[in-house]
Amino acid sequence: MGHYIIVGSGLSGLATAETLLGEGHQITVFDDGSQKASMVAGGLYNPVVLKRLNLTWEGKRLMNLALPFYRALEKKLGVDFDEKISILRLFASVEEQNKWFEAADQPGLSEYLSTPLIANTNEAIHAPYGYGEVLHTGRIHTATLLSAYREYLEGIGSLQRKAFCFSDLRIEEDGVRYEGLHAGGVIFSEGFGMRSNPYFNYLPLEGNKGELLEIYAPDLKESRVIKAGIFIIPTGNDHYLAGATYDRNAEDPEPSAQARATLLKGLHKFIQCDFEITRQWAGIRPTVADRRPLVGVHPEHSTLFVINGMGSRGVLLAPYAARCLAGLILRGEPVPEGMDCIRFSRRFQSSEKKA
C-alpha cells in the first residue's frame, strides 16, 4: 500500500484522507490552520439552487455519496455532527410560489421540492406568502467534524500541524521526498491558500469571501432553516446563524463592517423581533468561475495532485471529488470532465511561456 502526503485538512483534505485510508493507504497531513473557510461554513447540504430553483451540478449523485460518507464518519469518530433539519424557502410573492410549483414538476427536482405550501405561523417572521420546503436536507456541523477528524489523525500519527514548505519538496521518478518521508505523491488541498502554490497557482482559483453573524433572538422561536435573501440557521438556546455574504473582490479574511451591515439589512426584511449580534465570522471560499471543482494531476509532474475549488457547496462536493481523485491516483481512472483541472491546461502553457 502507498503513502501519500496531503496538504490541508479542510473538507476536501478530510474527504481525501478518509478515502485513501479506506482503501488501505497511509497518509501524512500537513495543516498550519491558516485557512478557515471550512471551519466557518454554514454546512447546509441541499442539492437545489434556491435562487434559480434548479439542481446543482450532479446534485443527486452528490447527495447519494455524501450522506453515507458522513454517516460512516459519525460512527467511526463517535461524534454527532450531521443534523437533519428542514430548509424552507420564503416566498416574497405569488409569482415566486408559481415558480416553485413549476420547478417541482421538473425531472430531478420533484423528489426535493415539496408542493404543499407551508403557511407562516411565527409572528416574529414576516412571510405572508408562506414557504416551500426542500426535502432530504440537513446541516453538517463542520467545525465539530473537522476538529474531531484532526484529533483522529493525530491519534494515528498522521497529522503535522505546520505549514508545508515547497522548497523542501523533492520530486523523483517513483514519488516524492519531504522531511524524511518517501511518498507516492502530494495532494494539495489548501483552499484559497493555493494561490501561493508554485505548482498549481496557474489554475483560476478565485476568492469568494463569506461572512456569518451569530445572533441571540429569544423571541424568534424557529426550529427550521429559513432562506429569504439570506438564511437563518437555528443553533440552539435561542441562537441562530445568519448569512452569508459573497464578496469576490475581498482578500482580507477578517470580519468587516460592510458585511455586517448587509446581513443586518437582510435580517430586518423578514425578522420582526429584537435580536442582538453575539459574534461575526469570515472566511474566503475557494471558487472557480465555472462553478466546478479543480481535481486532477499536474501537467508535468505525475506525482503532484490537486483537489480544490469547492466554493459554498464543499459539504456536498468534497466526498465525490475525493472519490474521483482517489480513482485517478490509485487506478488511473479519468476524472470526470466537469471537474478535471486539465480543462485549464492552456493556462499552464501560457504561464510556462511567461516564466
Sequence and secondary structure as in RCSB ss.txt:
>XXXX:A:sequence
MGHYIIVGSGLSGLATAETLLGEGHQITVFDDGSQKASMVAGGLYNPVVLKRLNLTWEGKRLMNLALPFYRALEK
KLGVDFDEKISILRLFASVEEQNKWFEAADQPGLSEYLSTPLIANTNEAIHAPYGYGEVLHTGRIHTATLLSAYR
EYLEGIGSLQRKAFCFSDLRIEEDGVRYEGLHAGGVIFSEGFGMRSNPYFNYLPLEGNKGELLEIYAPDLKESRV
IKAGIFIIPTGNDHYLAGATYDRNAEDPEPSAQARATLLKGLHKFIQCDFEITRQWAGIRPTVADRRPLVGVHPE
HSTLFVINGMGSRGVLLAPYAARCLAGLILRGEPVPEGMDCIRFSRRFQSSEKKA
>XXXX:A:secstr
  EEEEE  SHHHHHHHHHHHHTT EEEEE  S   TTTT   EE SEETTTTEE TTHHHHHHHHHHHHHHHHH
HHT   EEE  EEEE SSHHHHHHHHHHHTSTTTTTTB  S B    TTB  TT EEEESS EEE HHHHHHHHH
HHHHHTT EE S   GGG EEETTEEEETTEEESEEEE  GGGGGG TTTTTS EEEEEEEEEEEE TTT   SE
EESSSEEEEEETTEEEEE   BTT    S  HHHHHHHHHHHHTTB S  EEEEEEEEEEEEETTS  EEEE SS
 TTEEEEE  GGGHHHHHHHHHHHHHHHHHH     TTTBGGGGHHHHHHHHHH 
